[in-house]
Amino acid sequence: MLLILHNGSVVCQFFIIFFLFLLQFFAYYLDPSELSALVALICNVKFSCLQERVLSALDGAGLFLSCSLTKDKVLFCSTDVGRTSFVRQLEPDWHVDSNLEIVSQLARFIRCQLHISELELGQIASNVFTSKSLEQYFACL
């Protein structure tokens, strides 16, 4: 399972493009029918009323139709502690996040992580990869 986390109150257009890119990458290597079992999305939202806006944005981008993503794979929490807890409970093979504190806390529990950051932070842990963007990471493979 690959777990993607988004830290923000509303899904922005960049994030939707980022998510579509990721799903297209996996669809190239995997049967698209397997994608819904492979990808979960966790969104930080401060208010429960924003959850519907996030789901509407994902639906409007066609992610529920074209990428085999299901609404039950979109999870919501209101704190970074909640995000960390979700990741530990789901035990994904891969975890992608832009929050250094969360990535650091999970380094001993998650097999592989990708930390997205504009900053050059060096090696965080042996199982944590760092890239300035998801596109840059996959371009290097």
VMD Tcl script that builds the backbone (N, CA, C; Angstrom):
set m [mol new atoms 423]
animate dup $m
set s [atomselect $m all]
$s set {name element resname resid chain x y z} {
  {N N MET 1 A 0.839 -1.173 0.000}
  {CA C MET 1 A 0.000 0.000 0.000}
  {C C MET 1 A 0.884 1.236 0.000}
  {N N LEU 2 A 0.487 2.223 -0.755}
  {CA C LEU 2 A 1.147 3.513 -0.781}
  {C C LEU 2 A 0.221 4.497 -0.106}
  {N N LEU 3 A 0.742 5.261 0.814}
  {CA C LEU 3 A -0.072 6.212 1.552}
  {C C LEU 3 A 0.387 7.614 1.235}
  {N N ILE 4 A -0.520 8.426 0.738}
  {CA C ILE 4 A -0.228 9.805 0.396}
  {C C ILE 4 A -0.915 10.706 1.395}
  {N N LEU 5 A -0.192 11.693 1.881}
  {CA C LEU 5 A -0.749 12.613 2.856}
  {C C LEU 5 A -0.722 14.023 2.306}
  {N N HIS 6 A -1.783 14.739 2.554}
  {CA C HIS 6 A -1.858 16.121 2.116}
  {C C HIS 6 A -2.133 16.991 3.324}
  {N N ASN 7 A -1.298 17.967 3.541}
  {CA C ASN 7 A -1.448 18.855 4.686}
  {C C ASN 7 A -2.049 20.169 4.206}
  {N N GLY 8 A -3.316 20.365 4.386}
  {CA C GLY 8 A -3.988 21.584 3.969}
  {C C GLY 8 A -5.474 21.452 4.157}
  {N N SER 9 A -6.158 22.565 4.162}
  {CA C SER 9 A -7.590 22.529 4.436}
  {C C SER 9 A -8.414 22.238 3.196}
  {N N VAL 10 A -7.891 22.559 2.017}
  {CA C VAL 10 A -8.623 22.326 0.783}
  {C C VAL 10 A -7.669 21.711 -0.233}
  {N N VAL 11 A -8.143 20.759 -0.989}
  {CA C VAL 11 A -7.302 20.153 -2.022}
  {C C VAL 11 A -7.094 21.180 -3.122}
  {N N CYS 12 A -5.841 21.514 -3.392}
  {CA C CYS 12 A -5.543 22.504 -4.417}
  {C C CYS 12 A -5.335 21.807 -5.759}
  {N N GLN 13 A -5.349 22.584 -6.807}
  {CA C GLN 13 A -5.218 22.020 -8.143}
  {C C GLN 13 A -3.868 21.334 -8.311}
  {N N PHE 14 A -2.820 21.897 -7.737}
  {CA C PHE 14 A -1.504 21.266 -7.831}
  {C C PHE 14 A -1.534 19.876 -7.221}
  {N N PHE 15 A -2.171 19.733 -6.073}
  {CA C PHE 15 A -2.204 18.436 -5.413}
  {C C PHE 15 A -2.969 17.422 -6.245}
  {N N ILE 16 A -4.043 17.842 -6.869}
  {CA C ILE 16 A -4.812 16.933 -7.722}
  {C C ILE 16 A -3.954 16.474 -8.893}
  {N N ILE 17 A -3.199 17.396 -9.489}
  {CA C ILE 17 A -2.302 17.029 -10.586}
  {C C ILE 17 A -1.233 16.057 -10.090}
  {N N PHE 18 A -0.696 16.342 -8.921}
  {CA C PHE 18 A 0.311 15.485 -8.298}
  {C C PHE 18 A -0.250 14.077 -8.099}
  {N N PHE 19 A -1.470 13.984 -7.594}
  {CA C PHE 19 A -2.094 12.704 -7.325}
  {C C PHE 19 A -2.387 11.952 -8.626}
  {N N LEU 20 A -2.851 12.675 -9.639}
  {CA C LEU 20 A -3.092 12.053 -10.938}
  {C C LEU 20 A -1.799 11.509 -11.533}
  {N N PHE 21 A -0.728 12.267 -11.418}
  {CA C PHE 21 A 0.573 11.818 -11.912}
  {C C PHE 21 A 0.979 10.519 -11.230}
  {N N LEU 22 A 0.812 10.472 -9.925}
  {CA C LEU 22 A 1.179 9.286 -9.175}
  {C C LEU 22 A 0.356 8.071 -9.613}
  {N N LEU 23 A -0.939 8.255 -9.751}
  {CA C LEU 23 A -1.789 7.137 -10.165}
  {C C LEU 23 A -1.478 6.697 -11.590}
  {N N GLN 24 A -1.150 7.642 -12.465}
  {CA C GLN 24 A -0.772 7.267 -13.820}
  {C C GLN 24 A 0.525 6.467 -13.820}
  {N N PHE 25 A 1.441 6.844 -12.946}
  {CA C PHE 25 A 2.694 6.110 -12.829}
  {C C PHE 25 A 2.424 4.658 -12.431}
  {N N PHE 26 A 1.582 4.470 -11.418}
  {CA C PHE 26 A 1.278 3.114 -10.977}
  {C C PHE 26 A 0.447 2.358 -12.004}
  {N N ALA 27 A -0.439 3.045 -12.706}
  {CA C ALA 27 A -1.259 2.385 -13.716}
  {C C ALA 27 A -0.395 1.857 -14.854}
  {N N TYR 28 A 0.733 2.506 -15.104}
  {CA C TYR 28 A 1.652 2.043 -16.145}
  {C C TYR 28 A 2.252 0.684 -15.783}
  {N N TYR 29 A 2.524 0.486 -14.512}
  {CA C TYR 29 A 3.177 -0.739 -14.051}
  {C C TYR 29 A 2.212 -1.791 -13.495}
  {N N LEU 30 A 1.005 -1.377 -13.141}
  {CA C LEU 30 A 0.063 -2.294 -12.513}
  {C C LEU 30 A -1.263 -2.310 -13.250}
  {N N ASP 31 A -2.040 -3.327 -13.000}
  {CA C ASP 31 A -3.406 -3.386 -13.490}
  {C C ASP 31 A -4.206 -2.295 -12.787}
  {N N PRO 32 A -4.856 -1.375 -13.518}
  {CA C PRO 32 A -5.595 -0.285 -12.880}
  {C C PRO 32 A -6.641 -0.742 -11.873}
  {N N SER 33 A -7.163 -1.948 -12.027}
  {CA C SER 33 A -8.157 -2.433 -11.069}
  {C C SER 33 A -7.554 -2.661 -9.687}
  {N N GLU 34 A -6.218 -2.774 -9.619}
  {CA C GLU 34 A -5.552 -2.977 -8.338}
  {C C GLU 34 A -5.277 -1.671 -7.601}
  {N N LEU 35 A -5.420 -0.528 -8.280}
  {CA C LEU 35 A -5.033 0.738 -7.679}
  {C C LEU 35 A -5.837 1.101 -6.446}
  {N N SER 36 A -7.121 0.804 -6.429}
  {CA C SER 36 A -7.924 1.194 -5.270}
  {C C SER 36 A -7.463 0.491 -4.004}
  {N N ALA 37 A -6.875 -0.680 -4.133}
  {CA C ALA 37 A -6.361 -1.386 -2.960}
  {C C ALA 37 A -4.975 -0.882 -2.572}
  {N N LEU 38 A -4.304 -0.182 -3.477}
  {CA C LEU 38 A -2.933 0.222 -3.238}
  {C C LEU 38 A -2.772 1.628 -2.688}
  {N N VAL 39 A -3.703 2.509 -2.950}
  {CA C VAL 39 A -3.511 3.910 -2.617}
  {C C VAL 39 A -4.559 4.390 -1.628}
  {N N ALA 40 A -4.079 5.021 -0.574}
  {CA C ALA 40 A -4.953 5.701 0.375}
  {C C ALA 40 A -4.501 7.151 0.448}
  {N N LEU 41 A -5.406 8.028 0.717}
  {CA C LEU 41 A -5.118 9.454 0.784}
  {C C LEU 41 A -5.612 9.969 2.124}
  {N N ILE 42 A -4.736 10.636 2.869}
  {CA C ILE 42 A -5.135 11.238 4.147}
  {C C ILE 42 A -5.024 12.740 4.011}
  {N N CYS 43 A -6.093 13.435 4.363}
  {CA C CYS 43 A -6.126 14.895 4.282}
  {C C CYS 43 A -6.311 15.474 5.676}
  {N N ASN 44 A -5.494 16.474 5.983}
  {CA C ASN 44 A -5.691 17.228 7.224}
  {C C ASN 44 A -6.740 18.298 6.954}
  {N N VAL 45 A -7.815 18.268 7.683}
  {CA C VAL 45 A -8.822 19.326 7.608}
  {C C VAL 45 A -9.180 19.737 9.023}
  {N N LYS 46 A -9.300 21.040 9.230}
  {CA C LYS 46 A -9.594 21.544 10.571}
  {C C LYS 46 A -11.066 21.393 10.927}
  {N N PHE 47 A -11.930 21.428 9.922}
  {CA C PHE 47 A -13.371 21.374 10.177}
  {C C PHE 47 A -13.998 20.279 9.324}
  {N N SER 48 A -14.940 19.570 9.893}
  {CA C SER 48 A -15.558 18.445 9.179}
  {C C SER 48 A -16.301 18.893 7.924}
  {N N CYS 49 A -16.744 20.148 7.891}
  {CA C CYS 49 A -17.458 20.631 6.707}
  {C C CYS 49 A -16.542 20.699 5.476}
  {N N LEU 50 A -15.238 20.740 5.696}
  {CA C LEU 50 A -14.299 20.782 4.571}
  {C C LEU 50 A -14.092 19.409 3.937}
  {N N GLN 51 A -14.468 18.363 4.622}
  {CA C GLN 51 A -14.305 17.027 4.065}
  {C C GLN 51 A -15.067 16.878 2.749}
  {N N GLU 52 A -16.273 17.386 2.718}
  {CA C GLU 52 A -17.074 17.292 1.499}
  {C C GLU 52 A -16.451 18.091 0.366}
  {N N ARG 53 A -15.819 19.218 0.685}
  {CA C ARG 53 A -15.139 20.012 -0.353}
  {C C ARG 53 A -13.964 19.233 -0.937}
  {N N VAL 54 A -13.242 18.536 -0.095}
  {CA C VAL 54 A -12.117 17.732 -0.571}
  {C C VAL 54 A -12.621 16.616 -1.481}
  {N N LEU 55 A -13.660 15.900 -1.032}
  {CA C LEU 55 A -14.223 14.826 -1.850}
  {C C LEU 55 A -14.769 15.361 -3.173}
  {N N SER 56 A -15.390 16.521 -3.141}
  {CA C SER 56 A -15.912 17.129 -4.371}
  {C C SER 56 A -14.787 17.501 -5.322}
  {N N ALA 57 A -13.682 18.020 -4.787}
  {CA C ALA 57 A -12.540 18.383 -5.628}
  {C C ALA 57 A -11.937 17.144 -6.282}
  {N N LEU 58 A -11.800 16.076 -5.520}
  {CA C LEU 58 A -11.264 14.833 -6.078}
  {C C LEU 58 A -12.211 14.252 -7.123}
  {N N ASP 59 A -13.505 14.316 -6.835}
  {CA C ASP 59 A -14.504 13.823 -7.780}
  {C C ASP 59 A -14.511 14.677 -9.044}
  {N N GLY 60 A -14.425 15.991 -8.868}
  {CA C GLY 60 A -14.394 16.897 -10.014}
  {C C GLY 60 A -13.183 16.684 -10.904}
  {N N ALA 61 A -12.089 16.234 -10.325}
  {CA C ALA 61 A -10.885 15.947 -11.102}
  {C C ALA 61 A -10.956 14.578 -11.775}
  {N N GLY 62 A -12.017 13.828 -11.497}
  {CA C GLY 62 A -12.197 12.525 -12.128}
  {C C GLY 62 A -11.443 11.390 -11.472}
  {N N LEU 63 A -10.942 11.607 -10.277}
  {CA C LEU 63 A -10.142 10.558 -9.631}
  {C C LEU 63 A -10.962 9.346 -9.224}
  {N N PHE 64 A -12.240 9.537 -8.931}
  {CA C PHE 64 A -13.060 8.400 -8.515}
  {C C PHE 64 A -13.523 7.576 -9.714}
  {N N LEU 65 A -13.476 8.159 -10.911}
  {CA C LEU 65 A -13.889 7.426 -12.104}
  {C C LEU 65 A -12.705 6.851 -12.869}
  {N N SER 66 A -11.708 7.674 -13.115}
  {CA C SER 66 A -10.626 7.268 -14.005}
  {C C SER 66 A -9.496 6.521 -13.312}
  {N N CYS 67 A -9.359 6.644 -12.018}
  {CA C CYS 67 A -8.194 6.070 -11.340}
  {C C CYS 67 A -8.530 4.972 -10.359}
  {N N SER 68 A -9.744 4.521 -10.344}
  {CA C SER 68 A -10.168 3.453 -9.443}
  {C C SER 68 A -9.979 3.801 -7.974}
  {N N LEU 69 A -9.906 5.071 -7.652}
  {CA C LEU 69 A -9.852 5.499 -6.257}
  {C C LEU 69 A -11.273 5.506 -5.717}
  {N N THR 70 A -11.459 5.007 -4.519}
  {CA C THR 70 A -12.786 5.003 -3.912}
  {C C THR 70 A -12.812 5.974 -2.741}
  {N N LYS 71 A -14.000 6.472 -2.454}
  {CA C LYS 71 A -14.134 7.460 -1.384}
  {C C LYS 71 A -13.755 6.903 -0.017}
  {N N ASP 72 A -13.878 5.608 0.150}
  {CA C ASP 72 A -13.514 5.035 1.452}
  {C C ASP 72 A -11.999 4.965 1.652}
  {N N LYS 73 A -11.222 5.240 0.599}
  {CA C LYS 73 A -9.762 5.299 0.723}
  {C C LYS 73 A -9.279 6.729 0.982}
  {N N VAL 74 A -10.198 7.676 1.069}
  {CA C VAL 74 A -9.861 9.053 1.420}
  {C C VAL 74 A -10.198 9.219 2.892}
  {N N LEU 75 A -9.163 9.414 3.698}
  {CA C LEU 75 A -9.318 9.496 5.145}
  {C C LEU 75 A -9.056 10.923 5.605}
  {N N PHE 76 A -9.685 11.306 6.704}
  {CA C PHE 76 A -9.551 12.671 7.204}
  {C C PHE 76 A -9.127 12.671 8.659}
  {N N CYS 77 A -8.306 13.649 8.998}
  {CA C CYS 77 A -7.929 13.878 10.388}
  {C C CYS 77 A -7.719 15.379 10.552}
  {N N SER 78 A -7.611 15.823 11.786}
  {CA C SER 78 A -7.479 17.268 12.022}
  {C C SER 78 A -6.120 17.658 12.594}
  {N N THR 79 A -5.272 16.692 12.917}
  {CA C THR 79 A -3.972 17.001 13.513}
  {C C THR 79 A -2.880 16.130 12.898}
  {N N ASP 80 A -1.649 16.569 13.084}
  {CA C ASP 80 A -0.514 15.764 12.634}
  {C C ASP 80 A -0.395 14.476 13.436}
  {N N VAL 81 A -0.776 14.513 14.693}
  {CA C VAL 81 A -0.781 13.299 15.523}
  {C C VAL 81 A -1.758 12.283 14.937}
  {N N GLY 82 A -2.898 12.768 14.475}
  {CA C GLY 82 A -3.878 11.887 13.834}
  {C C GLY 82 A -3.340 11.282 12.556}
  {N N ARG 83 A -2.634 12.087 11.764}
  {CA C ARG 83 A -2.029 11.571 10.534}
  {C C ARG 83 A -1.017 10.480 10.854}
  {N N THR 84 A -0.166 10.742 11.834}
  {CA C THR 84 A 0.844 9.765 12.218}
  {C C THR 84 A 0.189 8.468 12.677}
  {N N SER 85 A -0.862 8.594 13.437}
  {CA C SER 85 A -1.582 7.420 13.921}
  {C C SER 85 A -2.191 6.623 12.771}
  {N N PHE 86 A -2.803 7.312 11.809}
  {CA C PHE 86 A -3.360 6.633 10.636}
  {C C PHE 86 A -2.279 5.841 9.913}
  {N N VAL 87 A -1.133 6.457 9.692}
  {CA C VAL 87 A -0.071 5.792 8.952}
  {C C VAL 87 A 0.382 4.537 9.688}
  {N N ARG 88 A 0.580 4.653 10.971}
  {CA C ARG 88 A 1.026 3.479 11.743}
  {C C ARG 88 A -0.005 2.361 11.697}
  {N N GLN 89 A -1.292 2.708 11.792}
  {CA C GLN 89 A -2.339 1.684 11.783}
  {C C GLN 89 A -2.476 1.019 10.423}
  {N N LEU 90 A -2.301 1.790 9.348}
  {CA C LEU 90 A -2.446 1.235 8.000}
  {C C LEU 90 A -1.225 0.429 7.558}
  {N N GLU 91 A -0.086 0.681 8.169}
  {CA C GLU 91 A 1.155 -0.031 7.861}
  {C C GLU 91 A 1.444 -0.097 6.359}
  {N N PRO 92 A 1.561 1.049 5.707}
  {CA C PRO 92 A 1.809 1.024 4.257}
  {C C PRO 92 A 3.237 0.592 3.933}
  {N N ASP 93 A 3.432 0.104 2.716}
  {CA C ASP 93 A 4.774 -0.207 2.229}
  {C C ASP 93 A 5.527 1.077 1.906}
  {N N TRP 94 A 4.810 2.057 1.405}
  {CA C TRP 94 A 5.363 3.369 1.066}
  {C C TRP 94 A 4.523 4.446 1.702}
  {N N HIS 95 A 5.183 5.482 2.123}
  {CA C HIS 95 A 4.510 6.648 2.706}
  {C C HIS 95 A 5.159 7.885 2.108}
  {N N VAL 96 A 4.358 8.791 1.559}
  {CA C VAL 96 A 4.854 10.034 0.970}
  {C C VAL 96 A 4.283 11.183 1.784}
  {N N ASP 97 A 5.161 12.079 2.228}
  {CA C ASP 97 A 4.708 13.198 3.066}
  {C C ASP 97 A 5.677 14.356 2.919}
  {N N SER 98 A 5.201 15.556 3.219}
  {CA C SER 98 A 6.056 16.737 3.196}
  {C C SER 98 A 6.373 17.239 4.599}
  {N N ASN 99 A 5.875 16.565 5.618}
  {CA C ASN 99 A 6.100 16.980 6.997}
  {C C ASN 99 A 7.277 16.198 7.574}
  {N N LEU 100 A 8.385 16.903 7.822}
  {CA C LEU 100 A 9.602 16.257 8.297}
  {C C LEU 100 A 9.412 15.589 9.649}
  {N N GLU 101 A 8.659 16.212 10.537}
  {CA C GLU 101 A 8.445 15.631 11.865}
  {C C GLU 101 A 7.727 14.285 11.770}
  {N N ILE 102 A 6.709 14.223 10.937}
  {CA C ILE 102 A 5.960 12.971 10.773}
  {C C ILE 102 A 6.849 11.901 10.140}
  {N N VAL 103 A 7.573 12.267 9.105}
  {CA C VAL 103 A 8.461 11.306 8.443}
  {C C VAL 103 A 9.491 10.779 9.435}
  {N N SER 104 A 10.061 11.664 10.238}
  {CA C SER 104 A 11.062 11.249 11.223}
  {C C SER 104 A 10.475 10.301 12.263}
  {N N GLN 105 A 9.273 10.616 12.746}
  {CA C GLN 105 A 8.633 9.758 13.740}
  {C C GLN 105 A 8.311 8.381 13.197}
  {N N LEU 106 A 7.995 8.299 11.918}
  {CA C LEU 106 A 7.581 7.030 11.319}
  {C C LEU 106 A 8.730 6.221 10.731}
  {N N ALA 107 A 9.929 6.781 10.724}
  {CA C ALA 107 A 11.059 6.119 10.063}
  {C C ALA 107 A 11.303 4.704 10.576}
  {N N ARG 108 A 11.082 4.461 11.834}
  {CA C ARG 108 A 11.356 3.117 12.365}
  {C C ARG 108 A 10.198 2.136 12.167}
  {N N PHE 109 A 9.045 2.628 11.698}
  {CA C PHE 109 A 7.867 1.771 11.538}
  {C C PHE 109 A 7.518 1.462 10.079}
  {N N ILE 110 A 7.846 2.361 9.166}
  {CA C ILE 110 A 7.434 2.230 7.769}
  {C C ILE 110 A 8.644 1.814 6.935}
  {N N ARG 111 A 8.447 0.838 6.072}
  {CA C ARG 111 A 9.558 0.265 5.305}
  {C C ARG 111 A 10.245 1.292 4.403}
  {N N CYS 112 A 9.470 2.073 3.647}
  {CA C CYS 112 A 10.030 3.090 2.753}
  {C C CYS 112 A 9.197 4.355 2.826}
  {N N GLN 113 A 9.889 5.482 2.855}
  {CA C GLN 113 A 9.201 6.759 2.868}
  {C C GLN 113 A 9.849 7.698 1.860}
  {N N LEU 114 A 9.035 8.610 1.355}
  {CA C LEU 114 A 9.533 9.673 0.497}
  {C C LEU 114 A 9.147 10.989 1.137}
  {N N HIS 115 A 10.158 11.786 1.474}
  {CA C HIS 115 A 9.927 13.103 2.053}
  {C C HIS 115 A 10.071 14.133 0.941}
  {N N ILE 116 A 8.994 14.872 0.668}
  {CA C ILE 116 A 8.992 15.907 -0.354}
  {C C ILE 116 A 9.341 17.221 0.325}
  {N N SER 117 A 10.461 17.828 -0.087}
  {CA C SER 117 A 10.902 19.072 0.534}
  {C C SER 117 A 11.801 19.841 -0.418}
  {N N GLU 118 A 11.653 21.145 -0.426}
  {CA C GLU 118 A 12.528 22.010 -1.210}
  {C C GLU 118 A 13.904 22.123 -0.565}
  {N N LEU 119 A 13.995 21.827 0.724}
  {CA C LEU 119 A 15.244 21.961 1.463}
  {C C LEU 119 A 16.105 20.710 1.300}
  {N N GLU 120 A 17.396 20.897 1.244}
  {CA C GLU 120 A 18.343 19.786 1.221}
  {C C GLU 120 A 18.640 19.403 2.669}
  {N N LEU 121 A 18.025 18.330 3.152}
  {CA C LEU 121 A 18.161 17.945 4.554}
  {C C LEU 121 A 19.125 16.799 4.773}
  {N N GLY 122 A 19.662 16.247 3.721}
  {CA C GLY 122 A 20.540 15.100 3.868}
  {C C GLY 122 A 19.739 13.834 4.144}
  {N N GLN 123 A 20.438 12.788 4.520}
  {CA C GLN 123 A 19.806 11.495 4.792}
  {C C GLN 123 A 19.134 11.518 6.161}
  {N N ILE 124 A 17.826 11.384 6.202}
  {CA C ILE 124 A 17.060 11.383 7.450}
  {C C ILE 124 A 17.199 10.025 8.126}
  {N N ALA 125 A 17.010 8.978 7.367}
  {CA C ALA 125 A 17.159 7.598 7.826}
  {C C ALA 125 A 17.409 6.744 6.581}
  {N N SER 126 A 17.860 5.534 6.788}
  {CA C SER 126 A 18.210 4.682 5.647}
  {C C SER 126 A 16.996 4.321 4.779}
  {N N ASN 127 A 15.813 4.355 5.348}
  {CA C ASN 127 A 14.601 4.005 4.599}
  {C C ASN 127 A 13.805 5.230 4.150}
  {N N VAL 128 A 14.378 6.421 4.288}
  {CA C VAL 128 A 13.696 7.659 3.904}
  {C C VAL 128 A 14.446 8.308 2.749}
  {N N PHE 129 A 13.730 8.487 1.651}
  {CA C PHE 129 A 14.274 9.160 0.478}
  {C C PHE 129 A 13.746 10.588 0.476}
  {N N THR 130 A 14.532 11.504 -0.037}
  {CA C THR 130 A 14.121 12.905 -0.088}
  {C C THR 130 A 14.189 13.392 -1.526}
  {N N SER 131 A 13.190 14.179 -1.906}
  {CA C SER 131 A 13.162 14.751 -3.240}
  {C C SER 131 A 12.460 16.101 -3.177}
  {N N LYS 132 A 12.797 16.971 -4.110}
  {CA C LYS 132 A 12.144 18.279 -4.151}
  {C C LYS 132 A 10.710 18.176 -4.667}
  {N N SER 133 A 10.432 17.128 -5.438}
  {CA C SER 133 A 9.074 16.913 -5.943}
  {C C SER 133 A 8.896 15.437 -6.260}
  {N N LEU 134 A 7.677 15.025 -6.375}
  {CA C LEU 134 A 7.394 13.640 -6.734}
  {C C LEU 134 A 7.864 13.367 -8.165}
  {N N GLU 135 A 7.664 14.333 -9.052}
  {CA C GLU 135 A 8.107 14.161 -10.429}
  {C C GLU 135 A 9.613 13.964 -10.499}
  {N N GLN 136 A 10.348 14.758 -9.707}
  {CA C GLN 136 A 11.805 14.632 -9.705}
  {C C GLN 136 A 12.223 13.261 -9.189}
  {N N TYR 137 A 11.562 12.763 -8.167}
  {CA C TYR 137 A 11.904 11.448 -7.628}
  {C C TYR 137 A 11.712 10.356 -8.680}
  {N N PHE 138 A 10.563 10.355 -9.349}
  {CA C PHE 138 A 10.295 9.307 -10.320}
  {C C PHE 138 A 11.136 9.467 -11.584}
  {N N ALA 139 A 11.573 10.669 -11.894}
  {CA C ALA 139 A 12.436 10.884 -13.053}
  {C C ALA 139 A 13.806 10.252 -12.819}
  {N N CYS 140 A 14.203 10.107 -11.568}
  {CA C CYS 140 A 15.520 9.543 -11.240}
  {C C CYS 140 A 15.511 8.026 -11.196}
  {N N LEU 141 A 14.342 7.391 -11.251}
  {CA C LEU 141 A 14.282 5.928 -11.173}
  {C C LEU 141 A 14.747 5.275 -12.445}
}
mol reanalyze $m
mol bondsrecalc $m
mol representation Tube
mol addrep $m
